[in-house]
Amino acid sequence: MIWIAALLGPPLVGVFLAGAGGPRWGRWICLAASWVLLGTTIAAALRVATLGTQAAGFFQLDALSALFLLPVGILGAAAATAVWRSDPQPRDRAFYALFPAFLTAMAAVAVAGNLIFLWVALELTTVSGVLLVDHAGTRSSVEAAWKFVLLTGAGSLVSLLALGFLLGAAPVADPDWSALLRQAPTMRPDLLAAAFLLALVGFGAKIGLFPLHPWLPDAHSEAPAPVSALLSGAELNLAVYALLRYLLLARPVLGAFSGDLLLAAGLASAGAGALMLLVSRDLKRLLAYSTLENMGVIVFGLGLGGLLGAGAALAQMLYHSLAKGSLFLSAGLITEEGGSRDLSALAGALGRSPVAAAVLLLAGFAAAGSPPFGNFLGELGILAAAFAASPALAAALLAVLLLVFVGLIHRLTRLVFGPGAPRRRRAGPWPYAGALLAAAALLALSLHLPTSLLELLRQGARLAG
């Protein structure tokens, strides 16, 4: 239980201290809790890479847990750094308490060894995420928060029903993950198929898979940039993680049926995201549609399965998280200093915000799947696995990826280069530090993959494949 206390204790304590301490102390506590969580997630990853799976009561830490924890730690520290010296707002006391609550809930999802506990923790990410989206309290942010609540709340009810069918399919209704995994080959196929279909719909609403995605661009565009970075780069991953756990139970019994559903949902989402980002005029909505496309590619890779498909999907998840965190943090700077979110009004960002524009362009190439970034290897691995399964599937995915590469890079380069309006205001240094931290992690892990992280990806591929 020591590793659980080390992972969940600091951000959980930060919730209460930040709420009681007011904005002045809250920002310090929020920053400290986030950086401690980064240290404990790295320590947890090293522990799993060395010692293998750890289990204690309701909690379990395996390679999948560690891989999904890493973006929470890295982006949590980057986002907390970005908001450390932000301008005072009326709701800052609530913000500095909700921020570590959001991190705690996300970490709890990743280490849940009990599917009921996983469902509860995932709902807590939604509750805290909704309140963070509505931090500004404007009419548009309230509308975005309500859309977030209604669509993901409906998904919550459907995923709870999926859990009921899953427990009904098992010979012994034990929600413990290890117990269910042992029983998986003997589960009733009809109830298990119903459980997986419901899980795909319920968790798919939280992931933002097409056509359950309408809340995603609104929430990402209205939330503060550091919150958007966490939503896109960390929280959506945890819904994928929950769906993956159901897939691992369904695949031994349902075979290709479960994988085919993910292939269809993933390809539809990737294609829809690719088309929508081509017509978006809002920078943050553009990045949200890129997230929809990338989530589709990840789900598609998990649907392919096998060591190559699953391993490439996990790598894509990790690198997409870092790229999208960098994109949203730098986009927040560009929109703040440019005084607009409209792409045409933000043209010439390089002359107005050179550091933020450089980070945006670097992370944009990564999100589009360009070498030398790890996203390129993730997409290449998924394409190779798709070609081995069906050349037609691979061709469809390749068309989507090419469309995204051309469309995203074209739109971001037009934003970065060229003449533009002068700077409206100057952002402080700490938001720049947050964006640079996320970009540095992306670049470092793309150029050199540590042995321990490579081992985690191997273990994760074996578990998910």
C-alpha positions in Angstrom: 0.0 0.0 0.0 3.0 2.3 0.3 3.0 3.0 -3.5 -0.7 3.8 -3.5 -0.2 6.3 -0.7 2.8 7.8 -2.6 0.8 8.1 -5.8 -2.6 9.3 -4.6 -1.7 10.9 -1.2 0.1 14.2 -2.4 -2.6 15.4 -4.8 -5.4 14.3 -2.5 -3.9 16.3 0.4 -3.4 19.1 -2.0 -7.2 19.2 -2.6 -7.9 20.1 1.0 -4.9 22.3 1.6 -5.5 24.3 -1.5 -9.2 24.7 -0.8 -8.5 25.9 2.7 -5.5 28.1 2.0 -7.1 30.5 -0.5 -5.6 31.6 -3.8 -2.3 32.8 -2.4 -1.3 29.4 -0.8 -3.5 27.4 -3.2 -1.2 28.1 -6.2 1.8 26.9 -4.2 0.1 23.8 -3.0 -1.3 23.0 -6.4 2.2 23.4 -7.9 3.9 21.3 -5.3 1.3 18.5 -5.4 1.6 18.3 -9.2 5.4 18.1 -9.2 5.3 15.4 -6.5 2.8 13.5 -8.5 5.2 13.7 -11.5 8.0 12.2 -9.4 5.8 9.4 -8.1 4.4 8.5 -11.5 8.0 8.1 -12.8 8.9 6.1 -9.7 5.8 3.9 -10.3 6.8 3.3 -14.0 10.4 2.3 -12.9 9.0 0.0 -10.3 6.7 -1.8 -12.8 9.5 -2.0 -15.4 11.8 -3.6 -12.8 9.5 -5.7 -10.6 6.4 -6.3 -12.7 2.7 -6.0 -11.6 2.0 -4.7 -8.1 -1.4 -5.3 -6.5 -3.0 -4.3 -3.2 -6.7 -4.5 -2.4 -8.7 -2.3 -4.8 -5.5 -1.2 -6.5 -3.3 -2.7 -9.2 -0.2 -1.2 -10.9 0.8 -2.9 -14.1 2.5 -1.8 -17.3 -0.8 -0.4 -18.7 -1.4 1.5 -15.5 2.1 3.0 -15.6 1.9 4.0 -19.3 -1.4 5.8 -18.7 -0.1 7.4 -15.5 2.9 9.0 -17.2 0.9 11.7 -19.2 -1.0 12.6 -16.0 2.2 13.2 -14.2 4.0 15.1 -17.0 1.1 17.2 -18.2 -0.1 17.8 -14.6 3.3 19.4 -13.7 3.4 21.4 -17.0 -0.1 22.7 -16.6 0.4 23.6 -12.9 3.5 25.5 -13.8 1.6 27.3 -16.5 -1.1 28.6 -14.1 1.2 29.2 -11.1 1.5 33.0 -11.6 -1.7 33.6 -13.6 -3.7 36.7 -13.1 -6.1 36.5 -10.1 -9.6 35.4 -10.9 -12.7 35.4 -8.7 -12.9 31.6 -8.7 -9.2 30.9 -8.0 -9.8 29.2 -4.6 -12.1 26.6 -6.3 -9.7 26.2 -9.2 -6.7 25.4 -7.1 -8.7 22.8 -5.2 -10.2 21.3 -8.3 -6.9 21.0 -10.1 -5.3 18.4 -7.7 -8.7 16.7 -7.4 -8.7 16.2 -11.2 -5.2 14.8 -11.0 -6.1 12.5 -8.1 -9.1 11.1 -9.9 -7.1 10.4 -13.1 -4.4 8.7 -11.2 -7.0 6.6 -9.3 -8.5 5.4 -12.6 -5.1 4.2 -13.8 -4.4 2.2 -10.7 -7.9 0.8 -10.1 -7.8 -3.0 -9.6 -11.6 -3.1 -9.2 -14.0 -2.2 -12.0 -16.5 -0.6 -9.7 -13.8 1.6 -8.2 -12.6 2.3 -11.8 -16.1 3.5 -12.8 -16.3 5.7 -9.7 -12.9 7.3 -10.2 -13.7 7.9 -13.9 -16.9 9.8 -12.9 -14.8 11.9 -10.5 -12.6 13.0 -13.4 -15.8 14.1 -15.2 -17.1 16.0 -12.2 -13.9 17.9 -11.6 -13.2 18.3 -15.3 -16.6 19.9 -15.9 -16.1 22.4 -13.1 -12.6 23.3 -14.4 -14.1 23.9 -17.9 -16.5 26.4 -16.4 -13.8 28.2 -14.5 -14.4 31.5 -16.4 -18.2 31.4 -15.6 -19.1 33.0 -19.0 -22.2 32.0 -20.9 -20.2 30.1 -23.5 -18.3 28.1 -20.8 -21.5 27.3 -19.0 -23.0 26.0 -22.2 -19.8 23.9 -22.9 -19.9 22.5 -19.4 -23.5 21.5 -19.7 -22.9 19.8 -23.0 -20.0 18.0 -21.3 -22.2 16.9 -18.4 -25.1 15.7 -20.6 -23.2 13.7 -23.1 -20.6 12.2 -20.8 -23.2 11.7 -18.1 -25.3 9.6 -20.5 -22.1 7.7 -21.2 -21.7 7.1 -17.5 -25.1 5.5 -17.2 -24.5 3.3 -20.2 -21.0 2.2 -18.9 -22.6 1.4 -15.5 -25.1 -0.8 -17.3 -22.1 -2.4 -19.1 -20.6 -3.2 -15.8 -23.8 -4.9 -14.7 -23.9 -7.1 -17.8 -20.2 -7.9 -17.4 -20.7 -9.1 -13.8 -23.8 -11.1 -14.9 -21.7 -12.8 -17.6 -19.1 -14.0 -15.1 -19.6 -17.3 -13.2 -18.8 -15.4 -10.0 -19.8 -11.7 -9.9 -16.5 -10.4 -8.5 -15.5 -6.9 -9.8 -11.9 -7.5 -9.0 -9.9 -7.2 -12.2 -7.7 -10.2 -11.6 -10.7 -12.4 -10.7 -12.6 -11.3 -13.8 -9.5 -11.9 -16.0 -9.3 -15.5 -14.7 -13.0 -16.1 -15.4 -13.0 -14.4 -18.9 -12.8 -17.7 -20.9 -15.9 -19.1 -19.1 -18.1 -16.0 -19.4 -21.5 -16.1 -21.2 -20.9 -14.9 -24.7 -24.3 -13.2 -25.1 -24.0 -11.1 -21.9 -20.4 -10.4 -22.6 -21.1 -9.1 -26.1 -23.8 -6.8 -24.6 -21.4 -5.6 -22.0 -18.8 -4.8 -24.5 -21.2 -3.0 -26.9 -22.4 -0.9 -23.9 -18.9 -0.2 -22.8 -18.0 1.0 -26.3 -20.9 3.4 -26.3 -20.5 4.5 -22.6 -16.7 5.0 -22.6 -16.8 6.1 -26.2 -18.9 9.1 -25.1 -16.1 10.0 -22.6 -13.4 9.5 -25.2 -15.4 11.6 -27.7 -15.6 9.0 -30.4 -17.7 9.9 -33.4 -20.7 10.5 -33.3 -20.6 11.0 -29.5 -18.0 13.8 -29.8 -20.0 17.1 -29.9 -19.1 18.0 -26.3 -15.3 17.7 -27.0 -14.6 20.8 -29.2 -16.8 23.0 -27.0 -15.2 21.9 -23.8 -11.7 22.2 -25.1 -12.3 25.6 -26.7 -13.8 27.1 -23.5 -11.6 25.6 -20.9 -8.4 27.4 -19.8 -5.5 26.3 -21.9 -3.8 24.2 -19.1 -7.1 22.4 -18.5 -7.5 21.8 -22.2 -4.0 20.2 -22.2 -5.1 17.9 -19.4 -8.4 17.0 -20.9 -7.0 16.2 -24.3 -3.6 14.8 -23.2 -4.6 12.8 -20.1 -8.3 12.5 -19.2 -9.5 11.1 -22.6 -6.7 8.4 -22.3 -8.3 7.1 -19.1 -11.6 6.4 -20.9 -9.6 4.5 -23.5 -7.9 2.7 -20.6 -11.3 1.6 -19.2 -12.5 0.5 -22.6 -9.2 -1.5 -23.0 -9.9 -3.4 -19.8 -13.2 -4.5 -21.1 -11.6 -5.4 -24.4 -9.1 -7.7 -22.6 -12.1 -9.5 -21.0 -14.1 -9.8 -24.2 -11.5 -10.8 -26.7 -10.9 -14.4 -25.4 -14.6 -15.2 -25.8 -15.8 -12.9 -28.6 -12.7 -13.1 -30.8 -12.7 -10.8 -33.8 -16.1 -9.3 -32.9 -14.8 -7.0 -30.2 -11.8 -5.9 -32.3 -13.9 -5.2 -35.4 -16.1 -2.9 -33.4 -13.1 -0.9 -32.3 -11.8 -0.8 -35.9 -15.0 0.6 -37.1 -15.4 3.2 -34.3 -11.7 4.2 -34.5 -11.7 4.7 -38.3 -14.9 6.6 -38.3 -13.6 8.9 -35.5 -10.3 9.4 -37.2 -12.0 10.3 -40.5 -14.5 12.6 -38.9 -11.8 14.4 -37.0 -9.7 14.8 -40.1 -12.5 16.4 -42.1 -13.6 18.7 -39.2 -10.1 20.1 -38.6 -10.0 21.2 -42.3 -12.9 23.6 -41.8 -12.4 24.8 -38.3 -11.7 28.5 -37.9 -11.0 28.4 -34.2 -7.5 27.4 -33.1 -8.6 25.5 -30.0 -11.4 23.7 -31.8 -8.9 22.8 -34.5 -6.8 21.1 -31.9 -9.8 19.4 -30.4 -10.7 17.9 -33.8 -7.1 16.7 -34.0 -7.6 15.0 -30.7 -10.7 13.3 -32.1 -8.6 12.0 -35.0 -5.8 10.8 -32.8 -8.2 9.1 -30.3 -9.7 7.3 -33.3 -6.3 6.1 -34.5 -5.4 4.8 -31.0 -8.7 2.9 -30.7 -8.2 1.5 -34.2 -4.7 0.2 -33.1 -6.2 -1.4 -30.1 -8.8 -3.0 -32.3 -6.1 -4.5 -34.4 -4.5 -6.2 -31.4 -1.4 -8.3 -31.5 1.9 -7.1 -30.2 2.5 -4.7 -33.0 -1.0 -3.1 -33.1 -1.4 -2.9 -29.3 2.2 -1.7 -28.8 2.0 0.9 -31.5 -1.4 2.2 -30.1 0.1 2.5 -26.6 3.1 4.4 -28.0 0.7 6.6 -30.0 -1.2 7.3 -26.9 1.9 8.4 -25.0 3.3 10.7 -27.7 0.0 12.1 -28.7 -0.5 13.2 -25.0 2.7 15.1 -24.9 2.2 16.6 -28.4 -1.4 17.7 -27.6 -0.4 19.1 -24.2 2.3 21.2 -25.8 -0.2 22.3 -28.5 -2.8 23.5 -26.1 -0.4 25.2 -23.7 1.3 27.1 -26.6 -2.1 27.8 -28.2 -3.2 29.4 -24.9 -0.2 31.8 -25.1 -0.9 32.6 -28.8 -4.6 33.4 -28.3 -3.9 35.4 -25.1 -1.2 37.6 -26.8 -3.1 37.8 -30.1 -6.5 38.6 -28.5 -8.4 36.1 -30.5 -9.0 32.4 -31.2 -9.7 33.0 -34.9 -7.1 31.4 -37.1 -7.0 34.3 -39.6 -6.7 36.9 -36.9 -3.8 35.0 -35.3 -1.7 34.9 -38.5 1.9 36.0 -38.0 2.2 34.5 -34.6 5.9 34.0 -35.0 6.5 37.7 -35.0 4.2 38.3 -32.1 4.9 35.2 -29.9 8.1 33.6 -31.3 8.6 31.0 -28.5 5.0 29.9 -28.4 4.8 29.8 -32.2 7.9 27.6 -32.3 6.4 25.2 -29.7 3.1 25.1 -31.6 4.7 24.3 -34.9 7.0 21.6 -33.4 4.1 20.0 -31.5 1.9 20.3 -34.6 4.4 18.3 -36.7 4.4 15.7 -34.0 0.6 15.5 -33.8 0.5 15.2 -37.6 2.8 12.1 -37.4 6.0 13.6 -38.8 9.4 12.1 -38.1 11.5 12.3 -35.9 8.7 12.3 -33.3 7.5 9.2 -31.6 4.0 9.8 -33.1 5.4 8.9 -36.5 6.6 5.5 -35.2 3.2 4.9 -33.5 1.3 5.6 -36.6 3.7 3.6 -38.7 3.3 0.6 -36.4 -0.5 0.8 -36.6 -0.3 1.1 -40.4 1.9 -2.0 -40.6 -0.4 -4.0 -38.3 -3.4 -2.8 -40.4 -1.7 -3.9 -43.6 -1.1 -7.3 -42.2 -4.8 -7.7 -41.3 -6.3 -6.1 -44.4 -4.6 -3.9 -47.1 -8.0 -2.1 -47.6 -8.1 -1.1 -44.0 -4.5 0.1 -44.2 -5.3 2.2 -47.3 -8.3 3.8 -45.6 -6.2 4.7 -42.5 -3.3 6.0 -44.6 -5.7 8.3 -46.5 -6.9 9.7 -43.2 -3.4 10.2 -41.9 -2.2 11.9 -45.1 -5.3 14.2 -45.0 -4.5 15.1 -41.4 -0.8 15.7 -42.1 -1.5 18.1 -45.0 -4.4 19.8 -43.4 -3.0 20.4 -40.0 0.5 21.5 -41.1 -1.0 23.8 -43.7 -3.3 25.5 -41.2 -0.6 25.8 -38.5 2.1 27.1 -40.8 -0.4 29.8 -42.1 -1.0 30.8 -38.5 2.7 30.9 -37.6 4.1 32.7 -40.6 3.2 35.8 -42.5 2.3 39.4 -41.5 0.0 39.8 -38.5 -1.5 42.2 -36.0 0.7 43.4 -33.1 0.7 41.8 -29.7 -2.4 42.7 -27.6 -0.9 41.8 -24.3 2.2 40.1 -22.9 1.8 36.7 -21.1 3.9 36.0 -18.0 6.9 33.7 -18.0 5.3 30.8 -16.2 2.8 29.8 -19.0 5.8 29.7 -21.3 7.7 27.5 -18.8 4.7 25.0 -18.8 4.6 24.9 -22.6 8.3 24.4 -22.9 8.3 21.6 -20.3 5.7 19.6 -22.2 7.6 20.2 -25.5 10.9 19.2 -23.9 9.4 15.9 -22.7 8.0 15.3 -26.2 11.3 16.0 -27.9 13.4 14.1 -25.4 11.3 10.9 -25.4 11.1 11.1 -29.3 14.9 11.3 -29.7 15.8 8.8 -27.0 13.5 6.1 -25.6 14.7 5.1 -22.2 15.2 1.4 -21.6 12.6 1.4 -18.8 10.0 3.0 -21.0 10.7 0.6 -23.8 10.3 -2.3 -21.3 6.9 -0.8 -20.2 5.8 -0.6 -23.8 6.8 -4.3 -24.3 4.9 -5.4 -21.2 1.9 -3.3 -22.1 1.8 -4.7 -25.6 1.9 -8.3 -24.2 -1.0 -7.4 -21.9 -3.1 -5.5 -24.5 -2.3 -7.7 -27.5 
